C-alpha cells in the first residue's frame, strides 16, 4: 500500500484508468472509444500515457487487435471492484435530495407548539439543508441515532456537548376562563387539590412535585385526568376539562388569545430553561452552525417579545 506521505508516488489520472479499464474489457481501442465517446487514437494516447506512468506495457499491440499482458490483466482485476465502488458511491449520493440532512431531537410538544411553525423560515434561508425532526422524549444516543442537534429543557450539564441557552418558560396552573368562573374562590395553591387537575406525567414538573415544593399536603386522592403529551393536555384545558400545570411557552397561543388564563390572579410559577446541545467534535459543521445561529437569534427575539 502506497503511503500518502510517499512524495515519489503520483497517482495516475482517473481518465487514463477509466480508458484502460474500458479498453481491457473490450480488448479494443475502437470499442472503448465508442463507449467513452472518444476516437481510437485518443484511447491509444491515454493508454500510452498510463503505461509510461507505470513503466510497464498493459497491452500487446497485434496486427489483429489487442491482447492484454499479464500485468494488465492483474491491474484490471484490482481496478474492476474499485470502479464498481465508485459507481455505487455515485448512485448513492445522487439519491440525496439535499446536500446536507440535519437531524433534530426535540420533545414532541415543543416540536409541534414552537419549532414546526418557525421551521419554514430556516428552510427558506438554507435551501441545501434537509431537516429531520425526531419528536421524542426518549434519551437517545446522538452518535448511534445520527442526531445533530438536541433541544432539551431543565438540565444544563452535558459533558462532551456544546450547550447553548435558548430561553426560559414559566410553568404555572392554567385553565379556561369559563372553568375559572365556575371554580369559585381560588386564591392560593392550597385551593387547587379540590379541583379537577389535568396531569401530564412526561413533564419535568408534575402536580405531585409542584405541591411538594410548596409544602402542600392533601389527604384525599386528587380528582383529575392524565393526558400526554402536553399539547393534548393544553387542548383539554381549553375545552374546560380542568386545570393544567403547563408551560407558558407551549401555551403561548392559547394565553394570547384568551383561550387559557392563569388560575390565580397573582402570578405563581416555576421557571425552566431550554438548551440547544450538540457534540463538541461537531461544533464546526456548517449545517449545525447554521441552525444554531438561526435558533439562538430567534429564541432571543421571542424571549424579548414575551
C-alpha positions in Angstrom: 0.0 0.0 0.0 1.4 3.4 -1.0 1.6 5.9 1.8 0.1 9.3 1.3 3.4 10.6 2.7 5.4 9.0 -0.2 6.2 12.0 -2.3 7.8 9.8 -5.0 4.4 8.3 -5.9 2.0 10.1 -8.2 -1.5 8.6 -8.7 -2.5 8.0 -12.4 -5.3 10.2 -13.6 -8.8 8.8 -13.3 -9.3 9.4 -17.0 -6.4 7.2 -18.0 -7.5 4.5 -15.6 -11.1 4.6 -17.0 -9.8 4.5 -20.5 -7.6 1.4 -19.8 -10.5 -0.4 -18.0 -12.8 0.1 -21.0 -10.1 -0.9 -23.5 -9.3 -4.0 -21.4 -12.9 -5.1 -21.3 -13.5 -4.6 -25.0 -9.9 -5.7 -25.9 -10.2 -3.0 -28.5 -9.4 0.7 -28.6 -12.3 1.2 -31.0 -14.8 -0.5 -28.7 -13.5 1.6 -25.8 -13.8 4.7 -27.9 -17.4 4.1 -28.8 -18.3 3.5 -25.1 -16.4 6.7 -23.9 -17.3 8.8 -27.0 -13.6 9.2 -27.9 -11.6 8.3 -31.0 -9.5 5.2 -31.1 -6.4 7.4 -31.3 -7.4 9.3 -28.2 -7.9 6.0 -26.3 -4.5 4.8 -27.5 -2.9 8.0 -26.3 -4.4 7.7 -22.9 -3.3 4.1 -22.5 0.2 5.0 -23.7 0.3 7.7 -21.0 -0.7 5.2 -18.3 1.9 2.7 -19.5 4.5 5.4 -19.4 3.4 6.4 -15.9 3.5 2.7 -14.7 6.7 1.8 -16.6 5.1 -1.4 -18.0 3.1 -2.5 -21.0 -0.5 -3.2 -20.4 -1.3 -4.5 -23.9 0.4 -6.3 -26.7 -0.3 -4.4 -29.9 -1.0 -7.1 -32.6 -1.9 -6.8 -36.2 -5.3 -8.3 -35.5 -6.0 -6.1 -32.4 -5.1 -6.0 -28.7 -4.0 -8.7 -26.2 -3.8 -7.8 -22.6 -0.5 -8.5 -20.9 -0.2 -10.4 -17.6 0.5 -7.2 -15.8 -2.5 -5.6 -17.5 -4.8 -8.4 -16.5 -3.6 -8.2 -12.9 -4.2 -4.5 -12.9 -7.7 -4.9 -14.4 -8.6 -7.4 -11.7 -7.7 -4.9 -9.0 -9.3 -1.9 -10.7 -12.7 -3.5 -11.6 -14.0 -3.6 -7.9 -12.6 -0.1 -7.4 -14.7 1.2 -10.3 -17.7 -0.8 -9.1 -17.4 1.0 -5.7 -17.1 4.4 -7.4 -20.3 3.6 -9.4 -22.1 2.5 -6.2 -21.0 5.6 -4.3 -22.1 7.9 -7.2 -25.6 6.2 -7.4 -26.0 6.5 -3.6 -25.0 10.2 -3.5 -27.3 11.0 -6.4 -30.2 9.8 -4.2 -29.7 12.7 -1.8 -32.3 15.4 -2.4 -30.3 17.9 -0.4 -26.6 18.5 0.2 -27.0 18.1 4.0 -29.5 16.5 6.3 -29.9 18.0 9.8 -31.5 15.7 12.4 -33.0 17.5 15.4 -34.2 15.7 18.5 -36.9 17.6 20.4 -39.7 16.9 22.8 -43.0 16.2 20.9 -44.9 19.2 22.4 -42.1 21.7 21.8 -41.7 20.4 18.2 -45.4 20.9 17.5 -46.1 24.0 19.5 -43.0 26.1 18.8 -40.5 24.6 16.3 -42.6 23.5 13.4 -44.3 26.8 12.8 -40.9 28.5 12.6 -39.1 25.9 10.6 -40.1 27.2 7.1 -38.0 30.3 7.8 -34.9 28.2 8.4 -35.6 26.0 5.3 -36.0 29.1 3.1 -32.7 30.6 4.4 -30.9 27.2 4.0 -32.3 25.5 0.8 -29.4 23.0 0.7 -30.3 21.6 4.2 -32.9 18.9 4.6 -34.4 18.8 8.2 -35.5 15.7 10.0 -37.2 16.2 13.3 -37.2 13.3 15.8 -40.1 14.3 18.2 -39.5 12.1 21.1 -39.0 12.2 24.9 -36.6 9.3 24.8 -33.0 9.9 25.9 -31.4 8.9 22.5 -27.6 8.5 21.9 -26.5 11.2 19.4 -23.9 9.1 17.6 -25.9 5.9 17.5 -29.0 7.6 16.2 -27.2 10.2 14.0 -28.6 13.1 15.9 -27.0 16.5 15.1 -28.9 18.8 17.4 -30.9 18.3 20.6 -33.3 20.7 22.2 -33.6 19.9 25.9 -35.1 21.6 29.0 -34.3 21.6 32.7 -30.8 20.2 32.7 -27.7 22.2 31.6 -24.9 19.8 32.3 -24.0 17.5 29.3 -20.2 16.6 29.3 -18.9 16.3 25.8 -21.5 18.6 24.3 -21.7 22.3 23.4 -24.6 23.7 25.4 -26.3 27.0 24.5 -29.2 28.5 26.5 -32.2 29.3 24.3 -35.0 30.7 26.5 -36.9 30.1 29.7 -40.5 29.1 30.3 -42.8 29.6 33.2 -44.8 26.6 34.4 -48.0 27.6 36.1 -51.6 26.5 36.7 -53.9 27.4 33.8 -57.5 26.8 32.8 -60.2 28.1 30.5 -61.9 31.4 31.5 -65.2 29.6 31.9 -63.7 26.9 34.1 -62.2 29.6 36.3 -65.5 31.3 36.7 -67.2 28.1 37.7 -64.5 27.2 40.2 -65.5 29.9 42.6 -62.9 31.2 45.1 -59.4 30.3 44.1 -56.8 32.5 45.8 -53.8 30.3 46.7 -52.2 27.0 45.6 -53.7 25.2 48.6 -57.1 25.6 47.0 -56.1 23.6 43.9 -56.3 19.9 45.1 -60.1 20.2 45.5 -60.5 20.9 41.8 -60.1 18.7 38.6 -56.4 18.6 37.7 -55.1 17.6 34.4 -51.9 15.7 35.0 -49.1 15.3 32.4 -46.6 12.7 33.6 -44.0 13.4 30.9 -43.5 17.0 32.1 -40.4 17.9 34.1 -42.7 19.3 36.8 -45.8 17.3 37.8 -48.6 18.3 40.1 -47.2 16.0 42.8 -43.8 17.7 42.6 -45.4 21.1 42.4 -47.4 20.6 45.6 -44.5 19.0 47.4 -42.3 22.0 46.5 -44.9 24.3 48.0 -45.3 22.2 51.1 -49.0 21.3 50.3 -50.3 18.1 51.6 -53.7 16.6 50.7 -55.2 13.6 52.4 -57.8 12.8 49.7 -57.0 11.4 46.3 -56.8 14.3 43.8 -59.5 14.1 41.1 -58.5 14.6 37.6 -57.4 13.1 34.3 -53.9 12.1 33.0 -53.1 13.2 29.4 -49.9 13.1 27.5 -48.3 14.8 25.7 -48.6 18.5 26.7 -50.4 19.5 23.5 -53.3 17.2 24.4 -53.4 18.4 28.0 -53.5 22.0 26.8 -56.4 21.3 24.4 -58.2 19.6 27.2 -57.8 22.6 29.4 -59.1 24.8 26.6 -62.2 22.6 26.4 -62.8 23.1 30.1 -61.9 19.7 31.4 -59.8 21.0 34.3 -56.6 22.8 35.3 -53.2 22.2 33.8 -49.8 22.8 35.1 -48.1 23.8 31.9 -45.6 25.9 30.1 -46.5 29.5 29.1 -44.2 28.9 26.1 -46.1 25.9 24.8 -49.5 27.5 25.7 -48.4 31.0 24.3 -51.1 31.0 21.5 -53.9 29.9 23.9 -52.8 32.5 26.5 -52.5 35.3 24.0 -55.9 34.6 22.5 -57.7 34.2 25.9 -58.4 30.5 25.5 -56.5 29.9 28.7 -55.8 32.2 31.7 -53.7 31.8 34.8 -55.6 30.0 37.6 -54.5 32.7 40.1 -54.8 36.4 39.7 -51.4 36.6 41.5 -48.6 35.1 39.4 -47.5 31.7 40.7 -45.0 29.9 38.5 -41.8 27.8 38.3 -39.0 28.7 35.8 -37.4 26.1 33.4 -34.8 26.8 30.8 -34.4 25.3 27.3 -31.0 24.5 25.9 -29.6 23.7 22.5 -26.9 20.9 22.5 -24.7 19.2 20.0 -21.5 17.2 20.2 -18.3 19.1 20.8 -16.5 17.5 17.9 -19.3 18.6 15.5 -19.2 22.2 16.5 -17.7 23.4 13.2 -20.1 21.5 11.0 -21.8 24.1 8.7 -25.3 22.7 9.0 -25.1 22.7 12.8 -23.6 26.2 12.8 -26.4 27.5 10.5 -29.2 26.0 12.7 -27.5 27.1 16.0 -27.2 30.7 14.8 -30.8 30.7 13.5 -32.5 29.4 16.6 -30.5 31.3 19.1 -31.3 34.6 17.3 -35.0 33.6 17.0 -35.1 32.5 20.7 -33.7 35.8 21.8 -36.3 37.7 19.8 -39.1 35.5 21.2 -37.9 36.0 24.7 -37.9 39.7 24.3 -41.4 39.7 22.9 -42.9 37.8 25.9 
